[in-house]
């Protein structure tokens, strides 16, 4: 094993506690790009930093990755992986490796993040053009300092975005000097670390790994046995067909038996998603401002139109109802790779509800979720554990959220369709009045909530002359809302 100079963020647990420190050091792992990724540096034997031939048939060892969940992954759900380098030759007693996961359809794209579990491994970050970056590293051309920022070794789960003017788009994990010294012995050496897949499914992911079965004694480039291989994992799937048992509007906004175009539906059943874990849509699921119509292969249609899927789990799927669904009984379909399940739900032109989850049911009263300008909740003081809560003051503007209030138009009077992140201000077509206690108030703003999808925002100026918990109701197009809610007010 050949020594190479690198920048290292060292774990100085013995001397300085757990404080990371930037320093120059000798470290036994290879530089970026030596684990067999196509169009990178091959392995250490390919470029001569070790002599011999990778996977030489005369050598009887191997490098292997253990995947505890089999050859599958669930987006965003971490796994603890292990790499074992083995060799039966009595001369091979020192062990090292380098590994990187890449999107199978784009080998220049790293798939997820890796986190060391102990001092035996280090995360390494690198620019995409390994040759130019390593040349800069050796000459110091990019920083004017010896060595330059060739790589960053750190214990954090993610790489910095840039270093020394370079975009660090690649990630590798490899043995550390500590790991090299503490895994010595005949037969094999094993390293463990955590891999967290991308939050969104990226299809198949290929792991490239190279292992070094080294000779005993001081590190050198001769006599080591180099092994390399790759593994491909796929998004987890299920073979069971989905079923639907019930559906309702968003439970945190009233949980009604009917929905409206642009509102949210909750669908319950079994095998509704391929993953054993749940997940909500992420930024990477969006196409610009457009929400996804499928998450990990689960899609929903309502009245034959594609809905916008915001949450999936085997037992529940949430989706935003498309804009142009007709009124009356409409078919719901949930489709996965294993089949489809159908049910029906009633659709009304309006089915309004204000945000009032069960966590805001306090001392027998269901409070609406209202927020002060600083984001604190409007509730009796100390009413909600872990949060700062205070009543609203007369004349103060508080913010309340809802769904199912029908179409909204932008500044040019264009209707804003479902499935888009709201930007700027808008106005409800069917205006709302709110009643706080005995007083009627027209919200100073009533339209889609900027930066959200399908949520309405109401800016309510609290009327004067009120104190204590006040009954809060609303009326839209002459119809009074059915929720019984409270707003806390103090003089």
C-alpha angles and dihedrals in degrees: 000000000000122000116237130186116240143160106257132192095209127206100231095186094145099046106025105017114244097326113134113232131194111225146140114262146155112250128180102221122094126260119259121302106028102118102086104269110159113262094012127097099297109220133319093271091053092063098033102250083121126029124230133043128302111245091005106188089223089067114073101201135096147195117233139178120216114215109195093198095048120245094326139087137199113221111257095003114120124230130194108232130188132203120206124192113194136178128166095210112112090221093063112080106137123078136201141156147179125208140177132176117220135183104261093224092048114031092187090064119085113225111220131320135291129215127194114236095200144355092286094082138042133201113232125200125198145171118255096247098066097179096052092041094050091047089053088047093055096043099036088227095144099049107018090237127108112270098006123212098313093153142344118229112198143150095228118109096240139042123243112257095238140006129181091356092305126120106234100212099151132074131197133172122207144156118291127220088257090052092047091054096043100046096053116131142099124294107017149346127217132202127190133201141152123259120195113194121221114285089241126051111262096179120244119005124206122209115207115199136173124189133197123210098195135196121250122259129042114353116266139155097250131083099017121130113225122203129182135180142149137227130200123211126190133208110273115260139181131226095204118102118243123250131194120215102171146346135202141159118279107306094215089058099049104297097238126184090237132055135202133219108278094019126106130263128201115209120195129197140091136296089014093143134028096233127082089217129060127242140177126220115283133204089261090060092061124089099216105301093341118106120228122263091202136037118196090336097313114121134172133207126191118193088352094303126113114256124208109253113219103166137019137186132146090264104034141032125187122198141168112246112241118251101244102048110134125238123263131041111347132183120249118204127186114193129192132165087273099055144283137289125202137204137147138245134183116249123205126186087241129022103162126188136166123226108267112143124188090258086070092057098107128170091347095309126108107219123199116239103254126163136205118229090266092056097254116137123256104236138116110295112281093002098131119050114236095017136088106242129179134162121258120259124229109265093024120124113231128185124234128181133213146165135214097042094130133236125357127195131212129228091284092051093252117146112244110228126223119263098047133110105246116239128185122356129315139177133232114246090212104049123220133219122196129208119212108188105312096338129092119217132184108216113245088225127025117168143089115324109249115247093016133096119238096342121126124215125211121191105203124192106213109234121235126249095048132113135170130018108341126197109246121204136156139208126210124184090347094307121113120224116249100222120105105217139164135215120199114229131178130185 
